[in-house]
Amino acid sequence: MKQFSLLLLLVSFSVKSQTIIPDPIFEQALINLNYDVAPIDGSVPTENIETITSLDISFQNISDLTGIQDFSALNSLVCRFNNLTSLDLSQNIQLTNLDTSFNPNLSLLDITQNILLTNLNCSNNNLSNLNVTQNINLEELICSENNLNNLDVTQNTQLSFLVCEVNDINTLDVTNNPLLLILGCSFNNLNNLDVTENLLLETLGCSNNNINSLNASFNTSLEIINCSNNNLSYLNVKNGNNFNIPFFNFDAENNPDLSCIEVDDVNYSTNTWSNVDSGVIFSLNCESLNIEEKLIIDYKFFPNPTKTQFSIQLQQGLELKNVSIFNELGQFIFSSEKTTTNVSNLSQGIYFVEVTTNKGISTQKLIIE
């Protein structure tokens, strides 16, 4: 009887020490890594995996990671380019690095218990929900090309890298992310974006949204900004660091309501930043130009450039009230009420012609040679 009881105990111990691995492709990957031995039998000795700290099983065509819960010491899991549909890592509480990218059918990801997680890449998945509110140590988050409608990063105060492009995100609050260096949120449905609390921000990509106002004047380390294809009517990049933004790092094109951009140096921006819409001007103070948000280009003037004078041609139904000339600093030079204006006494440079008509005010750039 004692021998029989001992046999049952040994059998019980043997069963408990096995981790079930239902996906044969996952088990084969473990065999290839010498964590199991052939033939494939649907399980792996738990003692072989419970001390593993790093696991990379990318490009394996795995569809089920059941058994991953017994990798209790796991710090890093990389499972890119597989066929996963769901992944529960709630028992892998030592995890600090996770990469599930390019699992196009992955729609469920549970990381709510992974408090130590610092790096997460779940891009090119099929997630409609991503809960990172418990991941308070998260420093890097990449969740581009999913189906996210919202993303709450208000609890991720250590976040320095956030890329959530190509989703359906409607609101994004980054005011609680003071360490943020890189923010990429292009191709979403954002109407507003407040980056005034992100004082360390170096890269800002927010193109292809519906943003109507953007103040980057507090981002004194900003070196890259792309806010093209929005609905901007206000853009302030006067942050003291414009000279460190070369032409290829600035893009504000396709903002039809944008008429003036506030900058550090008008000459530098005018001569360097070409990725702006026709008619957009740079100024130290857009308010000083008296430019209204709903400006339309309602006149033409020629020749431009000119040396001596220019003439104004108004659209039909418009009556000229006043013509004012401003220098590139936004300072008033003189005004006239004639359609032909003599500028022969002005020095060479860039000026702005503000025309007041019976239907409003419009401003265009004039070059005097």
C-alpha positions in Angstrom: 0.0 0.0 0.0 2.9 2.4 0.9 4.5 1.6 -2.4 1.3 2.4 -4.3 0.9 5.7 -2.5 4.5 6.6 -3.3 3.8 5.8 -7.0 0.8 8.1 -7.0 2.8 10.8 -5.4 5.5 10.5 -8.1 2.9 10.5 -10.9 1.3 13.5 -9.4 4.6 15.3 -9.2 5.4 14.4 -12.8 2.1 15.8 -14.0 2.5 19.1 -12.0 5.9 19.6 -13.4 4.7 19.7 -17.0 3.5 22.8 -18.8 0.9 22.3 -21.4 1.8 23.7 -24.8 -1.1 23.1 -27.2 0.4 24.8 -30.2 2.9 22.4 -31.8 4.6 25.2 -33.6 5.3 26.9 -30.2 6.6 23.7 -28.8 8.8 23.2 -31.8 10.3 26.6 -31.2 11.1 25.6 -27.7 12.7 22.4 -28.9 14.8 24.5 -31.3 15.9 26.6 -28.3 16.8 23.4 -26.4 14.1 24.1 -23.8 12.3 20.8 -24.7 13.2 17.6 -26.6 11.5 15.9 -29.5 9.0 14.4 -30.2 6.3 17.0 -29.9 3.9 15.8 -27.2 2.0 18.9 -26.1 4.0 19.7 -23.0 7.4 20.9 -21.8 9.0 20.3 -18.4 8.2 23.4 -16.3 11.6 23.3 -14.7 13.1 23.9 -18.2 11.3 27.2 -18.6 10.6 28.8 -15.2 14.0 30.4 -15.0 14.2 31.8 -18.5 14.5 35.6 -18.5 14.5 36.3 -22.3 12.5 34.6 -25.1 12.5 35.5 -28.8 10.2 33.4 -30.9 9.6 35.7 -33.8 8.8 34.6 -37.4 7.5 31.2 -36.3 3.9 31.2 -37.4 2.8 30.6 -33.8 -1.0 31.1 -33.2 -1.2 30.2 -29.5 1.2 31.0 -26.6 -0.6 29.0 -24.0 2.0 27.9 -21.5 3.8 31.3 -21.5 2.3 31.8 -18.0 4.9 29.3 -16.6 7.8 31.4 -17.8 7.7 33.1 -14.4 11.1 34.7 -14.6 10.6 36.2 -18.0 11.9 39.8 -18.4 11.8 40.1 -22.2 9.3 38.5 -24.6 9.6 39.1 -28.4 7.0 37.4 -30.5 6.9 39.5 -33.7 5.6 38.2 -37.0 3.3 35.4 -35.8 -0.4 34.6 -36.0 -1.4 35.3 -32.4 -5.1 36.3 -31.8 -4.9 36.8 -28.0 -2.2 37.0 -25.4 -2.6 37.0 -21.6 0.6 37.9 -19.8 -1.0 38.7 -16.4 1.1 36.0 -14.7 4.4 37.2 -16.2 4.8 39.9 -13.6 8.6 40.2 -14.1 8.2 41.4 -17.7 9.9 44.6 -18.6 10.1 44.3 -22.4 7.4 43.1 -24.7 7.2 43.1 -28.5 4.1 41.7 -30.2 4.4 43.7 -33.4 3.2 42.3 -36.7 0.7 39.9 -35.4 -2.2 41.1 -37.6 -4.9 39.1 -35.9 -3.9 40.0 -32.3 -7.1 41.6 -30.9 -6.7 40.9 -27.1 -3.6 41.8 -25.1 -3.7 41.7 -21.3 -0.8 43.5 -19.7 -2.7 44.9 -16.7 -0.5 43.1 -14.2 2.8 43.9 -15.8 3.7 46.9 -13.5 7.4 46.6 -14.3 6.9 46.9 -18.0 9.1 49.7 -19.5 9.0 48.9 -23.2 6.0 47.9 -25.3 5.7 47.5 -29.0 2.3 46.3 -30.2 2.3 47.9 -33.6 0.6 46.3 -36.6 -1.8 44.3 -34.5 -5.6 44.3 -34.5 -6.2 46.0 -31.1 -9.3 48.1 -30.6 -8.5 48.5 -26.9 -5.2 48.9 -25.1 -5.1 49.4 -21.3 -1.7 50.7 -20.2 -3.0 52.6 -17.1 -1.4 50.0 -14.8 2.0 50.2 -16.5 3.3 53.1 -14.5 6.9 52.4 -15.4 6.4 52.5 -19.1 9.0 54.5 -20.9 8.5 53.5 -24.6 5.1 52.8 -26.2 4.6 52.0 -29.9 1.1 51.0 -30.8 0.8 52.2 -34.4 -1.5 50.6 -37.0 -4.2 49.2 -34.8 -7.9 50.1 -34.4 -7.6 52.2 -31.3 -10.3 54.8 -30.6 -8.7 56.1 -27.5 -5.4 55.8 -25.6 -5.0 56.8 -22.0 -1.4 57.6 -21.1 -2.2 59.9 -18.2 -0.7 57.4 -15.7 2.5 56.8 -17.7 4.5 59.7 -16.2 7.8 58.0 -17.2 6.9 57.9 -20.9 9.6 59.4 -23.1 8.7 57.7 -26.5 5.1 57.5 -27.8 4.2 56.5 -31.3 0.5 55.8 -31.9 0.2 56.6 -35.6 -2.5 55.2 -37.9 -5.3 54.6 -35.5 -8.7 56.2 -34.9 -7.8 58.0 -31.7 -10.1 61.0 -31.0 -8.4 62.4 -27.9 -4.8 62.2 -26.6 -3.8 63.8 -23.3 0.0 64.1 -23.0 0.0 66.8 -20.3 1.0 64.2 -17.7 4.0 63.1 -19.7 6.7 65.6 -18.8 9.6 63.4 -19.9 8.3 62.9 -23.5 11.0 63.3 -26.1 9.3 61.8 -29.2 5.6 62.0 -30.0 4.2 60.5 -33.2 0.4 60.7 -33.5 -0.2 61.2 -37.2 -3.1 59.7 -39.1 -5.7 59.8 -36.3 -8.8 61.8 -35.6 -7.4 64.4 -33.2 -9.1 67.7 -32.9 -6.8 69.1 -30.2 -3.3 68.5 -29.1 -1.7 70.2 -26.1 2.1 69.9 -25.9 2.8 72.8 -23.7 3.7 70.5 -20.8 6.2 68.5 -22.8 9.1 70.8 -22.3 11.7 68.2 -23.4 10.0 67.3 -26.7 12.4 66.9 -29.6 10.2 65.3 -32.3 6.5 66.0 -33.0 4.6 64.3 -35.8 0.9 65.1 -35.7 0.1 65.2 -39.4 -3.2 64.0 -41.0 -5.5 64.9 -38.1 -8.1 67.6 -37.6 -6.1 69.8 -35.2 -7.0 73.5 -35.4 -4.5 75.0 -33.0 -0.9 74.1 -32.1 1.3 75.9 -29.7 4.9 74.6 -29.7 6.4 77.7 -28.2 7.2 75.9 -24.9 9.1 73.1 -26.7 12.5 74.6 -26.6 14.3 71.4 -27.7 12.1 70.7 -30.7 14.0 69.7 -33.8 11.4 68.0 -36.0 7.8 69.1 -36.5 5.3 67.8 -39.0 1.8 69.2 -38.6 0.8 69.0 -42.3 -2.7 68.0 -43.4 -4.6 69.4 -40.5 -7.1 72.2 -40.0 -4.7 74.6 -38.4 -5.6 78.2 -38.1 -3.0 78.9 -35.4 0.6 77.7 -35.3 3.2 79.0 -32.9 6.7 77.5 -33.1 8.5 80.6 -31.6 10.4 78.5 -29.0 14.0 79.8 -29.3 15.2 76.7 -31.2 14.1 77.3 -34.8 17.7 77.5 -36.1 18.0 73.8 -35.2 15.1 72.9 -37.4 16.4 72.4 -41.0 14.0 72.6 -44.0 13.4 68.9 -44.2 12.4 68.7 -40.5 9.5 71.3 -40.9 6.3 70.6 -42.6 3.1 72.6 -42.2 1.6 72.1 -45.7 -2.1 71.5 -46.4 -3.6 73.6 -43.7 -5.9 75.8 -45.7 -7.0 78.1 -42.8 -3.4 78.8 -41.8 -2.2 82.3 -42.9 0.6 83.1 -40.4 3.2 81.1 -38.4 4.8 82.6 -35.4 8.6 82.0 -35.4 11.9 83.0 -33.9 13.4 84.6 -37.0 11.4 85.6 -40.0 14.4 85.6 -42.4 15.5 82.1 -41.3 12.0 80.6 -41.6 11.2 82.3 -44.9 14.4 81.2 -46.5 14.5 77.7 -45.0 11.1 76.3 -44.4 9.5 75.8 -47.8 6.9 73.2 -46.8 4.1 75.7 -46.2 1.1 76.6 -48.2 1.1 79.5 -50.7 0.3 82.8 -49.0 1.4 81.7 -45.5 3.8 84.1 -43.9 6.2 84.0 -41.0 6.1 86.6 -38.2 7.5 87.3 -34.8 4.0 88.3 -33.8 1.1 87.2 -36.0 -1.3 89.4 -34.0 0.7 92.5 -35.1 -0.2 91.8 -38.7 -3.9 92.0 -37.9 -4.5 88.8 -39.8 -7.9 87.3 -39.2 -8.4 83.5 -39.0 -10.9 83.4 -41.9 -8.6 85.2 -44.5 -9.1 84.4 -48.1 -6.8 85.3 -51.0 -9.1 87.9 -52.6 -6.6 89.9 -54.7 -3.6 89.6 -57.0 -0.7 92.0 -57.3 2.0 92.3 -59.9 4.8 92.3 -60.6 6.2 90.3 -57.8 9.2 90.5 -57.2 9.4 94.2 -58.1 11.8 97.1 -57.9 9.6 100.2 -58.2 5.9 99.6 -57.9 3.1 97.0 -57.9 -0.5 97.0 -58.9 -3.5 95.3 -57.3 -6.2 93.4 -59.2 -9.3 92.8 -57.1 -11.8 90.0 -57.6 -15.1 91.1 -58.9 -17.4 92.7 -56.3 -14.6 93.9 -54.1 -13.8 97.6 -53.3 -10.4 98.7 -52.2 -10.3 100.5 -48.8 -6.7 100.5 -47.9 -3.3 99.1 -48.7 -0.7 98.7 -45.9 2.9 97.6 -46.1 4.6 95.8 -43.3 8.2 94.7 -43.0 9.2 91.1 -42.2 9.1 91.9 -38.5 5.5 92.8 -38.7 6.2 96.6 -38.4 4.0 99.0 -40.2 5.8 101.0 -43.0 3.1 103.0 -44.8 -0.4 102.8 -46.3 -2.2 103.9 -49.5 -5.6 103.8 -51.0 -4.5 103.4 -54.6 -4.4 100.2 -56.7 -0.9 101.0 -57.8 1.7 101.5 -55.0 5.2 103.0 -55.3 7.8 101.1 -53.3 10.9 102.5 -55.0 12.0 104.0 -51.7 12.0 100.7 -49.8 15.2 98.6 -49.5 15.5 95.1 -50.9 13.9 92.4 -48.8 10.6 90.7 -48.0 7.5 92.7 -47.1 3.8 92.0 -46.6 1.0 93.7 -48.4 -2.2 93.9 -46.4 -5.2 94.8 -48.4 -8.5 95.9 -46.8 -11.6 95.6 -48.9 -15.3 95.8 -48.3 -15.3 92.1 -47.6 -12.4 91.8 -45.3 -8.6 91.8 -45.0 -6.0 89.7 -46.8 -2.2 89.6 -46.7 0.4 88.3 -49.2 4.1 88.3 -49.4 6.0 90.9 -51.6 9.6 90.7 -52.6 11.4 93.9 -53.4 14.6 93.4 -55.4 
